[in-house]
Amino acid sequence: MFFILLISPLFTGVIRKIKSKIQHKIGASVFQPYYDLIKLLKKDLVVSNTSSWIYNVAPYVYFITSLAAAMCLPVVYQLRGFSLYTDLLVIVYFFVAGRIFMALAGLDTGSTFGGMGSSRELLISALVEPALFLIIITVGANPEIASTSVFSIYDYVVENSSNTFSTINILLFAAMLMVMIAESSRIPVDDPSTHLELTMVHEAMTLEYSGRHLAFIEMGTYIKQLVFMTFMANILIPLGLNAESLIVGLGIYLLKIVVITILVGVIEINTVKFRLFSLPNYAVIALIIAVLGFLTRFVLR
Amino acid sequence: MMSNQIAVFFIVCVILYVIGALTSLASFASPKWSNRLSNTFALLASSLLTFLMIYKLVYSRDISINLNFNTNIPFFTVKFNIDNLSAFFILIISIVAIIVSLFSYTYMSHYISKKNISIFGCLYNLFIVSMVLLVSSSNLLLFLVFWELMSLISFFLVIFEHGKEEVQKAGRIYIIMTYTGTACITAAFVLIAAYTGSFNFTSINLQSIPQGAANFIFILLLIGLGTKAGIIPVHIWLPYAHPVAPSNISALMSGVMIKMAVYGLIRFIFNVLPAGDLWWGVLVLCIGIVSALIGIAYSIASTTNIKRLLAYSSIENIGIILAALGIMLIARASNNLFLLSLSLTAVLLHTLNHAVFKSLLFMGAGAIQYSAHTKNMEKLGGLIKKMPLASVFIFIGCLSISAVPPFNGFISEYMIFRTIISSISYFAPLQSFLLVVILMVAAAALALTGALVAFCFVKFFGICFLGMTRSKEAENAKEPGKPMIMALASAAVLCLLLGIFPNYAIKLIDSVGSQLIYIKLLTTNWSLLPSEYYPANNSRLSIPSGLIALLLVVLGAIVLLVVMALRKRTFVQRYNTWDCGYTKLNSKMQYSATGFSKSLRIIFRGLFKPVRDLEITEGIAPYHIKAGRYTTSTVKFFEKYLYQPFVKSIIYFSRKIRFTIQTGSIHAYLMYFFGIMVLMLLYYSFTA
């Protein structure tokens, strides 16, 4: 958990760096997100007059639920005991909790942008939710696991890590990548670097925030993104998860995450942001890929 | 305590309710007192009943409590039998009744001098007692009697404010739908009695109903009970009746009354009908999913009335319960005991949880209406500052229904997903692919439903409680009275407790399951199964809900410490919301409830068929707009495309009949009589 807390901003930095490199720019240092966070933590805050306690509490709840979700999904196999024997569904519902608080905070300031952002963010996450659940169910409903317990899934995955690049895993990986992009507000769905009224989603919701509030929100988003990547790296490409030593395991894990980050960066640079109302198509594509994964596992064998 | 003693206490409770009803009626001269008396007796009786039923479920789970009263009417004996299933549902009724009675003390006071409180108090008590007796009835006739009583009393409670036109319309729709349902139930009961020769739940011989008849009875029961539950497409009374009823009655109706249908289905599945085919379960599962998805879509997109929103959300929750019930039927048909017990647990747990958080939310809506005098979301806003305590508890209700850990909604939602996962992993190796695909669709649909619930309740809480106030009424809102706050608080605390310690609720459900499944599935010995397959004990199945809560608290404390440290160095400035540099923001510039849900209306436009109307009054130039008016409306799909054609065709045929058969001439009528008589005589002579 603390590992994820420490390294999660790094990968946002890596994505930015990759995007810059592809555009033949130098780009900011990969550690820039850390500098930003430290700067934000030191800054004074402006809080809207209209807002209530929900607004003040939401960033922390968002951060805490993301962190709790990170805790439920261990980065290496050896540390699975720390997962508190929880469940993949618990992780999903932790994110739901954080999202609800953020959406309410968006409405709390009485600003039009906030409401618009909340409405869109909830819509997008609702649209990709079926795909996300199908991925989880395809992983968990495997008769040899028959459970969504993180512990049993890790055990199963480690035993079967030899056939990592099976059709099922590739399909689920593709679906999860799409879900991850939507959930962590990345480019074809949302543009994290723009502040244009008509296009922003997540940024609109958090528009009023400043100082440490904003730092905690940013941090929460980084963690959330890394939790999704961890899911992809450890459960969907379990290659090397059975490494004997902790250090080697961590190294393999980091390597896999970097590969995913590069993938995300390349996707971002090659696509444009979709219109809000073409997002259902995006979500349906993710869903169909997940359905194919499901059918491959349970029907077509 | 022996079963006789429990029976005696049970009778005492029933008598207490009746006394409450009578004293409320007797003190009609002083509405204040009749309000107090009726609620006090209801509170007293319900508290006693709660303890009694918990005692029954925990300490005397192997016995059933029988109460017999002989009557002179043939075939009709008044026999009550409280087994664990009945006890569990009585528990739900009494818990909700305690909370709602507490709430009614203040809530009803604003009807004093406007309406007849003493009759209300009387009906209120009778309503509760009719539901209690309904679930303890041990034969079909008695079940029907109390079913009717419950429906009729609830009808009178719905039309309590009968002066208003919308109330009359709601009442009409409610009574028509209720009687359609009752007709189906009655037909089913007649068929059951005809095949088995018995009205008693316990003595019905399941094997004596042939499969074809059983299918027919099952469909009849599903329509009949489903009408009360509010499944789609026979749901149309719910969104009318709930908003116009007083909020305490909506809380009871939505929290408890619609669950009577769930009780009925479980009772008939286990005690009356044979195991049935797989398609029974698939049908119920599909109905459940459709209800859940369409219910929540309507809840978000088609209304700004807070109580109608909650009514649609009840349809959604009943859908979720039915989906789990469908899996239960599938498990029963395929004789999978593990899945059966798991799905039964999911059904009952969600029934209990929904009763708690939905009554909390309806009472919350009542509190909003009580202090802000409006049910329209577009006129609310900023209430979190006007009623801080009430808003906290309503917020807990919203989190609970959105399945946020560690609140109770999460646990039952989790159970339902686990049920689906277990059934997929059971049926996939058996090559029942169609079933697996249906289960997959169910899982995806339920996931979408779950996410939309969060959308819906962010809208509900965000628009009503946050931001700026949108009207004068909301501006003057105050915290409601102490009993109301206490009622909200107790429901909220219950939400939290059931979320952190679901194992106690599951223990109660355990006794229900062991009795039901053990009695009816004697072919396999339940106790021979390894104990870890039992839902409550299986660590792979249960989640450490207490640990999750602890984790959140610990992380919260750490973050709090960090924030405290940071706070010393920084300065917090309060300033206006960013208004893009224009003049001051006002409440009309906020996102409205209609605007918030617009994207969903567009995505589901096939269902809603949204119509928008923009009227612009132009000033000196085309771009100089003096005034604008924007209206948007959605189509009530099922009413327009299912009910209206039906009603129209009935009216059409009635007219036809009027002009061809019922011409008004006495000669013709006399001829009809004569003709019928001749036909009957002919029939008699041929058959005899």
Interface residues (C-beta under 8 A of the other chain):
Chain A: L41 K42 K43 D44 L45 V46 V47 S48 N49 T50 S51 S52 W53 I54 Y60 F63 I64 T65 L67 A68 M71 L84 Y85 T86 D87 L89 V90 Y93 F94 V96 A97 R99 I100 A103 L104 G106 L107 D108 T109 G110 S111 T112 F113 G114 G115 M116 S118 S119 R120 L122 L123 S125 A126 L127 E129 P130 A131 L132 F133 L134 I137 G140 A141 N142 P143 I145 A146 S147 T148 S149 S152 L207 E208 G211 R212 F216 L276 F277 P280 L287 V291 F294 L295 R297 F298 V299
Chain B: G382 I384 K385 F395 C398 L399 S402 A403 V404 P405 F410 E413 Y414 F417 R418 I420 I421 S422 I424 S425 Y426 A428 P429 F433 V436 V437 M440 A443 A444 A445 L446 A447 L448 G450 A451 L452 A454 F455 F457 V458 F461 G462 I463 F465 L466 G467 M468 S539 R540 L541 I543 P544 L547 I548 L551 L552 L555 G556 V559 L560 V563 L566 R569 T570 F571 V572 Q573 R574 Y575 N576 T577 W578 D579 L585 S587 M589 Q590 Y591 G595 F596 S597 K598 S599 L600 I602 I603
